[in-house]
Structure formats: C-alpha cells, structure tokens
Amino acid sequence: MFVSAMAKPKSEQLKFTSSTVCGMCKSSIEKTLQKIDGVLASLVNLNSGKISVKFDPSKTNAEAIKAEVLRSGYFFNETPPTKEAFDKLPECCKAKNKH
C-alpha cells in the first residue's frame, strides 16, 4: 500500500457580508482578495452582499482578510472601513452605504 507523504493543504472558509452594490464593487473586492497570499478562491454575490473566501490557514487568516477588505474601502459585516478608504471608492460604490 502506498501512502503519499504529501498531504493536501487544508483550507478554511470565511463568509461575511460587505457593502457591494455594483459590478465595480464586485471586481474591486475580488481583486483585493486575489492579491492576498493564501486566498484560494472567492465568490462575491451582489444580490445578497455575501462573500465567501476559501483560504489556506498556513498562509493567511480571517483577520488578515478582514483588514484587506476594510483597507479597500468596503464594510466587513458591520465593521466600517476608515473614512479615508471609503472616500476613495467610486461614487456608485458609496451609493447605498454611508460612512
């Protein structure tokens, strides 16, 4: 019997809501998430505002992902981004969200 010494990397999933309102928001958050080392996949649902992120916990964690989402100007659940980050968003991305 052959047992591989290389185990598949474990992954974890993080789900949160954000302030996505348009295609530009979706694209921006996806690009932000793709830049994080250890993020394996992400899904942004514009209708519900829910985001799902699959990541390698040996390379990143939920707090690091949260920090990057906030830094990009979007809410992470009920946590708002800084005013400076929010103010950099295009007007359409601020339409339904007040900082």
For each residue, the residues with C-beta under 8 A, 3 or more apart:
1:
2:
3:
4: 7
5:
6:
7: 4
8:
9: 56 58
10: 56 57 58
11: 40 54 55 56 57
12: 54 55 57 62
13: 52 53 54 55
14: 52 53 55 62 65
15: 50 51 52 53
16: 50 51 66 69 76 77
17: 48 49 50 51 75 77
18: 25 29 44 49 50 51 69 74 75 76 77
19: 25 49 74 75 93 96 97
20: 25 26 29 44 46 49 51 74 93
21: 25 46 92 93 95 96 97
22: 25 26 46 92 93 95
23: 26 27 46
24: 27 28 90 92 93
25: 18 19 20 21 22 28 29 44 46 74 89 92 93
26: 20 22 23 29 30 44 46
27: 23 24 30 31
28: 24 25 31 32 72 73 74 89 93
29: 18 20 25 26 32 33 42 44 51 69 72 74
30: 26 27 33 34 42 44
31: 27 28 34 35
32: 28 29 35 36 68 69 71 72
33: 29 30 36 39 42 51 53 65 68 69
34: 30 31 39 42
35: 31 32 68
36: 32 33 39 55 60 64 65 68
37: 59 60
38: 55 56 57 58 59 60
39: 33 34 36 42 53 54 55 56 60 65
40: 11 54 55 56
41: 53 54
42: 29 30 33 34 39 51 52 53 54
43: 51 52
44: 18 20 25 26 29 30 51
45: 48 49 50 51
46: 20 21 22 23 25 26 49
47:
48: 17 45
49: 17 18 19 20 45 46
50: 15 16 17 18 45
51: 15 16 17 18 20 29 33 42 43 44 45 69
52: 13 14 15 42 43
53: 13 14 15 33 39 41 42 65
54: 11 12 13 39 40 41 42
55: 11 12 13 14 36 38 39 40 59 60 61 65
56: 9 10 11 38 39 40 59 60
57: 10 11 12 38 60 61
58: 9 10 38
59: 37 38 55 56
60: 36 37 38 39 55 56 57 64 65
61: 55 57 64 65
62: 12 14 65 66
63: 66 67
64: 36 60 61 67 68
65: 14 33 36 39 53 55 60 61 62 68 69
66: 16 62 63 69 70 76 79
67: 63 64 70 71
68: 32 33 35 36 64 65 71 72
69: 16 18 29 32 33 51 65 66 72 74 76 81
70: 66 67 73 74 75 76 79 80 81 82 85
71: 32 67 68 81 82 85
72: 28 29 32 68 69 81 85
73: 28 70 81 85 86 87 88 89 93
74: 18 19 20 25 28 29 69 70 81 89 93
75: 17 18 19 70 78 79 80 81 97
76: 16 18 66 69 70 79 81
77: 16 17 18
78: 75
79: 66 70 75 76
80: 70 75 86 99
81: 69 70 71 72 73 74 75 76 85 86 99
82: 70 71 85 86
83: 86 87 99
84: 87 88
85: 70 71 72 73 81 82 88 89
86: 73 80 81 82 83 89 94 97 99
87: 73 83 84 99
88: 73 84 85
89: 25 28 73 74 85 86 93 94
90: 24 93 94
91: 94 95
92: 21 22 24 25 95
93: 19 20 21 22 24 25 28 73 74 89 90 97
94: 86 89 90 91 97 99
95: 21 22 91 92
96: 19 21
97: 19 21 75 86 93 94
98:
99: 80 81 83 86 87 94
